């Protein structure tokens, strides 16, 4: 059984005849990395400032990552942002103990920018892209599912 509803559906070699490959507009690799990193950066800032109304307002006015919610799984953004937020909290606690009062405390933007430019974030993005975001979506079609 072959189905062809539009140019976005096509049978791919190696799939069962009842499987339909759907080109669901997966994000291209060249766009994935900067978009993912920007989404993590913005979410890290929001989390580091405890989701304050002021930061939420500021980030809602910025359109740097407006389509991120449509492209990325929220769990991927949150779990990656949690890495740098934990470091910010840890560093902040250590800084209070060992630095003069006028320079102690959170260094949110520095830490978030450092993480944005880090090999660690690049490696996370590469792994996620390879394991999750580069994969096509395959639907298994059965006669029962066609009659619904």
Order of alpha helices (4+ residues) and beta strands (2+ residues): beta-beta-alpha-alpha-alpha-alpha-alpha-alpha-beta-alpha
